[in-house]
Amino acid sequence: MIRYLLETGPLSAYLQGRKAVVELITPWIRRNEVATSILVYAEVTEYLKGFADFPIRHTQLRRLLRYIYPYFLTYHILERYADIRRILRRPHGHGLIGDIDTLIAAAALERKLTVVTFDTDFKRVPNLKIKLLPRPTRDNR
């Protein structure tokens, strides 16, 4: 049963072999408990295009997505996105977060998943379950 939705940072860190992230996420993958968003795929792909060995890294990402299902946008997710934006918009909320993060949060809420992230902005989304990870450092490989 899928329980977690990986956000861009943790998925990138996993691909880079960051030890703490790999140790956390690998058991979830083995138990089929983790998914992501197709938008995370887009963000990670953009990041990987900055590397000289992009074709190899992109292939690794695509292989990983055989085990980490990327949820696609649906009407329900997009309607939830609109609701979140209205709640966060001032003067009612504390201000908007990025559109892609809002769409990722909407997907997690629709699927009743916990977002796994390094990004504290997700804490501002009402009723969203998050697992906030410490940002890996260069020493934490």
KOLNUKE-747448 format. One record per residue: residue number from 0; residue in one letter; x, y negated, z of N, C-alpha, C, CB in turn. Coordinates in pm, whole numbers. Last residue first. Glycine has a CB too. Example, Ala and Ser with C-alpha at 12.3 -4.5 7.8 and 13.67 -1.06 7.14 Angstrom:
// KOLNUKE-747448
    n  res    n.px    n.py    n.pz   ca.px   ca.py   ca.pz    c.px    c.py    c.pz   cb.px   cb.py   cb.pz
    1    S    1285     225     708    1367     106     714    1290      -3     787    1408      60     572
    0    A    1319     569     780    1230     450     780    1320     330     780    1131     447     905
END
This chain:
// KOLNUKE-747448
    n  res    n.px    n.py    n.pz   ca.px   ca.py   ca.pz    c.px    c.py    c.pz   cb.px   cb.py   cb.pz
  140    R    2724   -1172     250    2708   -1091     129    2701    -952     170    2819   -1111      28
  139    N    2747   -1418     403    2649   -1313     430    2622   -1230     306    2517   -1372     483
  138    D    2900   -1624     317    2964   -1524     403    2876   -1403     427    3001   -1586     536
  137    R    2717   -1779     184    2819   -1710     104    2887   -1600     185    2925   -1811      52
  136    T    2403   -1705     346    2519   -1789     318    2618   -1711     234    2586   -1837     449
  135    P    2047   -1694     319    2177   -1627     321    2288   -1728     289    2180   -1509     218
  134    R    1816   -1843     540    1884   -1852     410    2019   -1780     419    1904   -2002     369
  133    P    1601   -1628     721    1710   -1726     722    1779   -1726     586    1813   -1696     836
  132    L    1256   -1599     619    1390   -1542     634    1493   -1653     646    1424   -1450     515
  131    L     934   -1573     719    1037   -1671     688    1174   -1611     721    1014   -1803     767
  130    K     666   -1443     606     783   -1391     675     897   -1481     631     812   -1236     641
  129    I     330   -1557     639     464   -1565     580     565   -1494     670     505   -1710     558
  128    K      -4   -1583     550      92   -1508     631     228   -1518     561      48   -1358     650
  127    L    -208   -1861     543    -111   -1782     468     -16   -1714     564     -32   -1870     367
  126    N    -377   -2036     674    -412   -1893     673    -317   -1805     592    -550   -1877     619
  125    P    -267   -2323     495    -352   -2262     598    -382   -2114     569    -482   -2339     611
  124    V      57   -2397     426     -63   -2344     362    -147   -2272     468     -26   -2246     244
  123    R     289   -2465     552     183   -2567     547      55   -2515     486     231   -2686     468
  122    K     472   -2269     517     409   -2277     648     292   -2375     648     512   -2319     753
  121    F     590   -2316     272     478   -2221     275     406   -2223     410     528   -2080     245
  120    D     809   -2474     329     688   -2539     276     568   -2445     283     710   -2584     132
  119    T    1030   -2321     395     938   -2357     503     812   -2426     454    1008   -2446     603
  118    D    1162   -2058     219    1106   -2192     203    1001   -2224     310    1046   -2207      64
  117    F    1236   -1804     194    1329   -1888     269    1271   -2029     285    1467   -1894     197
  116    T     988   -1536     218    1047   -1657     162    1156   -1714     251     939   -1762     139
  115    V     718   -1345     152     853   -1333     206     934   -1443     138     916   -1189     181
  114    V     382   -1359     231     487   -1413     145     620   -1402     219     457   -1562     105
  113    T     165   -1091     266     256   -1180     338     364   -1227     241     318   -1109     461
  112    L    -161   -1065     114     -22   -1028     129      54   -1133     210      44   -1009      -9
  111    K    -419   -1073      -4    -401   -1049     140    -260    -997     170    -506    -948     191
  110    R    -459   -1157    -256    -424   -1015    -241    -403    -974     -96    -298    -984    -320
  109    E    -509   -1427    -213    -608   -1346    -284    -584   -1197    -263    -605   -1378    -434
  108    L    -268   -1504     -89    -394   -1511     -16    -501   -1423     -81    -443   -1656      -7
  107    A     -86   -1463    -301     -72   -1388    -175    -202   -1389     -95      41   -1447     -91
  106    A    -183   -1648    -487    -179   -1505    -521    -170   -1421    -394     -60   -1474    -614
  105    A    -139   -1885    -343    -275   -1846    -381    -282   -1698    -416    -323   -1929    -500
  104    A     140   -1888    -330      61   -1878    -207     -81   -1832    -238      58   -2013    -133
  103    I     192   -1922    -602     241   -1802    -534     162   -1780    -405     393   -1814    -503
  102    L      76   -2175    -638      23   -2060    -711      68   -1928    -649      66   -2065    -858
  101    T     246   -2324    -472     102   -2319    -443      38   -2200    -514      33   -2450    -485
  100    D     488   -2294    -606     473   -2240    -470     326   -2228    -432     547   -2328    -369
   99    I     420   -2434    -838     450   -2290    -847     438   -2226    -710     591   -2266    -905
   98    D     376   -2695    -731     269   -2620    -798     297   -2470    -804     247   -2674    -938
   97    G     501   -2775    -403     518   -2755    -547     408   -2668    -606     653   -2693    -574
   96    I     258   -2919    -180     383   -2849    -203     391   -2827    -355     391   -2712    -122
   95    L     107   -3229     -67     117   -3112    -154     254   -3047    -146      86   -3150    -298
   94    G      24   -3324     270      83   -3348     139     103   -3217      64     216   -3421     153
   93    H    -107   -3248     494      24   -3311     512      94   -3338     380     113   -3223     599
   92    G    -460   -3326     448    -346   -3240     478    -218   -3320     490    -331   -3133     371
   91    H    -631   -3547     412    -676   -3430     489    -558   -3343     534    -773   -3347     407
   90    P    -568   -3756     246    -540   -3773     388    -577   -3652     473    -612   -3894     439
   89    R    -330   -3537      90    -358   -3641     189    -490   -3709     155    -242   -3746     192
   88    R    -382   -3194      17    -375   -3332     -32    -407   -3430      81    -473   -3354    -151
   87    L    -437   -2942     112    -307   -3001     144    -297   -3150     109    -199   -2926      72
   86    I    -694   -2888      12    -670   -2885     157    -540   -2957     194    -664   -2739     208
   85    R    -652   -2901    -262    -747   -2995    -200    -725   -3001     -49    -892   -2954    -232
   84    R    -471   -2689    -295    -430   -2827    -327    -523   -2929    -261    -428   -2849    -479
   83    I    -637   -2471    -226    -518   -2503    -146    -475   -2648    -170    -402   -2406    -179
   82    D    -826   -2479    -436    -869   -2497    -297    -751   -2538    -208    -931   -2368    -244
   81    A    -661   -2426    -657    -733   -2553    -649    -777   -2582    -505    -855   -2552    -743
   80    Y    -582   -2164    -587    -482   -2270    -604    -549   -2408    -589    -413   -2258    -743
   79    R    -825   -2034    -611    -765   -2045    -477    -659   -2155    -478    -703   -1908    -433
   78    E    -849   -2046    -887    -947   -2116    -804    -896   -2134    -662   -1080   -2039    -803
   77    L    -632   -1884    -956    -632   -2025    -996    -735   -2107    -919    -658   -2037   -1146
   76    I    -717   -1639    -853    -594   -1701    -801    -592   -1850    -835    -469   -1632    -859
   75    H    -945   -1599   -1012    -958   -1608    -866    -835   -1675    -805    -979   -1469    -805
   74    Y    -836   -1580   -1271    -926   -1691   -1238    -937   -1709   -1087   -1065   -1668   -1299
   73    T    -486   -1493   -1231    -626   -1460   -1259    -711   -1583   -1230    -675   -1336   -1175
   72    L    -150   -1425   -1315    -252   -1521   -1274    -390   -1473   -1317    -223   -1661   -1333
   71    F      -6   -1111   -1208     -33   -1213   -1308    -140   -1307   -1256     -76   -1148   -1443
   70    Y     240    -973    -999     100   -1010   -1018      90   -1123   -1120      36   -1052    -884
   69    P     480    -740   -1066     455    -884   -1073     306    -912   -1097     541    -949   -1184
   68    Y     594    -482    -850     492    -525    -947     477    -676    -948     358    -459    -915
   67    I     881    -338    -835     819    -452    -768     721    -512    -868     926    -559    -720
   66    Y     965    -145   -1009     935    -104    -872     868    -214    -790    1062     -61    -803
   65    R    1015    -271   -1240     949    -141   -1252     901     -94   -1115    1044     -36   -1315
   64    L    1165    -485   -1171    1021    -506   -1179     945    -379   -1216     990    -615   -1280
   63    L    1422    -390   -1203    1369    -403   -1068    1217    -419   -1070    1433    -523    -996
   62    R    1448    -419   -1480    1445    -284   -1419    1386    -288   -1279    1587    -224   -1413
   61    R    1454    -698   -1497    1345    -624   -1562    1335    -482   -1506    1366    -619   -1714
   60    L    1696    -748   -1358    1567    -801   -1311    1452    -721   -1369    1553    -950   -1348
   59    Q    1880    -622   -1526    1865    -576   -1387    1731    -624   -1328    1983    -627   -1300
   58    T    1849    -781   -1753    1813    -639   -1759    1794    -583   -1620    1922    -558   -1834
   57    H    1956   -1015   -1650    1815   -1012   -1689    1765    -868   -1701    1795   -1086   -1823
   56    R    2222    -941   -1615    2141    -977   -1498    1992    -972   -1530    2179   -1116   -1448
   55    I    2295    -902   -1886    2307    -793   -1788    2217    -820   -1668    2454    -776   -1742
   54    P    2248   -1157   -2001    2179   -1038   -2051    2183    -920   -1953    2241    -995   -2182
   53    F    2418   -1337   -1836    2272   -1338   -1830    2208   -1210   -1884    2220   -1456   -1907
   52    D    2686   -1384   -1776    2641   -1246   -1799    2488   -1233   -1790    2707   -1151   -1698
   51    A    2700   -1652   -1716    2757   -1606   -1844    2709   -1465   -1878    2910   -1609   -1838
   50    F    2407   -1800   -1576    2523   -1711   -1563    2569   -1665   -1701    2488   -1590   -1474
   49    G    2172   -1935   -1608    2291   -2014   -1577    2417   -1931   -1565    2271   -2089   -1450
   48    K    1970   -1756   -1625    2021   -1810   -1751    2143   -1898   -1731    1911   -1890   -1821
   47    L    1889   -1714   -1364    1985   -1621   -1423    2044   -1672   -1553    1920   -1488   -1445
   46    Y    1698   -1922   -1337    1820   -1922   -1257    1928   -1834   -1321    1791   -1872   -1113
   45    E    1498   -1830   -1513    1562   -1960   -1534    1696   -1966   -1461    1469   -2074   -1486
   44    T    1433   -1589   -1382    1490   -1586   -1517    1561   -1718   -1548    1380   -1558   -1623
   43    V    1319   -1690   -1151    1443   -1613   -1141    1511   -1606   -1278    1416   -1471   -1087
   42    E    1091   -1813   -1261    1191   -1892   -1189    1324   -1819   -1178    1140   -1927   -1049
   41    A     958   -1591   -1377     999   -1706   -1460    1107   -1787   -1390     877   -1795   -1490
   40    Y     912   -1429   -1151     992   -1378   -1263    1043   -1494   -1349     907   -1279   -1349
   39    V     741   -1600   -1020     873   -1575    -961     965   -1519   -1068     863   -1477    -840
   38    L     522   -1570   -1185     587   -1701   -1177     725   -1691   -1113     500   -1799   -1099
   37    I     436   -1320   -1133     498   -1341   -1264     567   -1477   -1268     392   -1330   -1377
   36    S     522   -1235    -798     436   -1307    -892     509   -1319   -1024     396   -1448    -837
   35    T     551    -915    -639     593   -1052    -661     490   -1118    -751     737   -1060    -723
   34    A     551    -664    -380     517    -712    -514     577    -852    -527     359    -715    -538
   33    V     590    -377    -172     631    -511    -214     592    -539    -358     781    -528    -196
   32    E     564    -118     -93     498    -219     -12     521    -361     -61     543    -208     131
   31    N     671     137    -158     577      70    -249     496     -37    -174     483     172    -314
   30    R     876     234      -8     740     264      40     632     198     -46     724     221     185
   29    R    1095     128    -144    1080     275    -136     939     316     -93    1182     334     -38
   28    I    1054    -141     -90    1045     -92    -228    1021      58    -227    1174    -126    -309
   27    W    1100    -143     182     969    -182     132     949    -131     -10     952    -335     137
   26    P    1374     -75     195    1272      18     248    1130     -15     200    1274      16     400
   25    T    1479    -314      61    1491    -178       4    1391     -79      63    1632    -126      25
   24    I    1454    -545     220    1360    -519     112    1364    -377      58    1385    -614       0
   23    L    1660    -542     418    1520    -567     453    1425    -514     346    1497    -716     475
   22    E    1895    -497     275    1859    -406     384    1714    -422     426    1950    -430     505
   21    V    1889    -720     104    1882    -585      48    1838    -485     155    2019    -543     -12
   20    V    1923    -923     294    1800    -918     214    1782    -778     155    1804   -1024     101
   19    A    2178    -869     395    2063    -874     486    1931    -860     410    2064   -1006     565
   18    K    2341    -875     149    2327    -759     236    2201    -761     323    2447    -749     325
   17    R    2267    -963    -169    2285   -1020     -35    2245    -916      69    2202   -1151     -17
   16    G    2258    -895    -439    2313    -800    -344    2340    -857    -207    2437    -744    -397
   15    Q    2128   -1044    -619    2268   -1079    -597    2335    -986    -495    2280   -1223    -551
   14    L    1871    -947    -593    1944    -919    -717    2093    -948    -703    1886   -1002    -831
   13    Y    1812   -1061    -343    1816    -916    -359    1898    -879    -483    1672    -858    -369
   12    A    1808   -1331    -411    1909   -1282    -315    1923   -1130    -324    1872   -1324    -171
   11    S    1583   -1334    -578    1715   -1368    -631    1826   -1315    -541    1729   -1520    -646
   10    L    1387   -1269    -388    1408   -1181    -504    1544   -1208    -567    1295   -1201    -608
    9    P    1412   -1484    -201    1445   -1347    -162    1466   -1252    -281    1337   -1292     -73
    8    G    1337   -1706    -384    1464   -1697    -311    1500   -1555    -271    1458   -1782    -188
    7    T    1070   -1650    -484    1188   -1660    -570    1320   -1640    -496    1188   -1794    -637
    6    E     893   -1409    -280     906   -1539    -342    1043   -1544    -411     890   -1656    -238
    5    L     720   -1109    -267     851   -1174    -266     845   -1305    -342     959   -1082    -326
    4    L     469   -1012     -66     491   -1075    -196     623   -1151    -187     371   -1171    -234
    3    Y     368    -707      98     452    -827      90     459    -878     -54     592    -797     143
    2    R     212    -481      83     195    -568     198     263    -703     182     246    -500     321
    1    I      64    -215     -91     144    -337    -101     108    -432      13     122    -406    -238
    0    M      84     118       0       0       0       0      89    -125       0     -96       1     122
END
